């Protein structure tokens, strides 16, 4: 036991004396959360639009007010004629133009039909689509409002409720995603680097010649990273909850235990990488290319798994991160218990054992 | 019982025979030079004796323990210093000593006493709190050796310990090896420097996995009618 403690203490010296390691361990999570939380977001707030109101009646003015009242759009300009539309877009500030035809109110009530034209700057297709969706939703709710006032028969009203994330906050997706990424980075990349570092420096040989059992060397090396990764998980969770108002509806204990499980999965991946690489550089490249990239692209963190082509969907199943993100979201947003997520938990546990098994086999082959 | 005994010790990697049935014994307190060109099988043989590699066949006993079945006891009885520098550069002198003492199972009190002794002997008490990375190479090498024999092993294995060190420091390093040998430690050393081979009590020369010669430097030189160990080595390594 004394041997083991001596070893772990040495590991902590390495970590706390290396500024780069420290930066990755503690700087990165905070920066990432802030970046994803505030800067990189799918939501659109206060996008500038222009209105070309050819009707100028009570009803068209109310529609314009409604668009602005949503908080997503600001009316930046009132255009007078069709010719100004092009100029407005070219100036670059305006993302969408709403064209309200002449005799808007009159046609609505008498012809029972009126067309509002939405022109969007599709230079950025994502923003354009989102803006159109917002505007369409606002206009149709306005339509319903008018119809109710006049008791028009035969309309279908849809009531939409976005469950588990009523405000459609993208932060609710990014917090679990960033957490997964950081835990993977700290546990897999950092451990594979720290183990290959000993190989590269030649100290691994000295350790193997010492009476320390090889298993103790590996456990001793990863132990500090288990602790630090766990601390990171707690930091990210508290930032998610404290700054971004992310709920934790399920059991916190279960959430933390699942974090520990995922840390173990990532560690086993890190150990696996370290058994097949000999330098820090290759270990880092292997973790970046082999783990982080596929995780970002395929885990559903940024691109929804459902919209991927079939082969990629199948491939995404081998990403431990995919399962962990599901677990996190289910516990935090839906209040899921172990009974709801036993499958994902089982898959992660199975993966961990599998990776550890291969690592042990590789290690034995190397020794012989 | 002699500290190192091997009988027909062999290691094969697939079809390649790295070490081919080598048989030799090392006497207690002796400085035993283990020479050979690169790829002659020195490192493989040494790794088997240290319990890092399982032999394919043959027998070997280190400090009286069987290298097949008693690797743990073998490891406790030996010290090891490799050609690549074996201390942690981002740890201080004291922390390195404490770490290696610790993993060899010394108690805190023992480590404390040993540290004080060692620092005094090397005359680096002032540098005890400095990072090892900041020390000159010669000091590191000496410190490295002292750490390898910190736990009073019966045998110490030195794998090209003086690579890249200036002649003066090499000479001082060999003084330390003599001192250790005089206090009863058996020294098993590989080297590329033939002048160092002259410092050994006995020398073995490996060629293509086999031990081609084993004797005192004086006897080897007269047998091969050579002036220096360098000539002896070249005669053997160039292959008859």
Interface residues (C-beta under 8 A of the other chain):
Chain A: X2 X3 X5 X6 X7 X9 X10 X13 X14 X17 X18 X201 X202 X203 X205 X206 X207 X208 X209 X210 X211 X212 X367 X368
Chain B: X50 X51 X52 X53 X54 X72 X75 X76 X78 X80 X81 X82 X83 X84 X85 X86 X87 X88 X90 X91 X95 X98 X99 X100 X102 X103 X104 X105 X107 X157
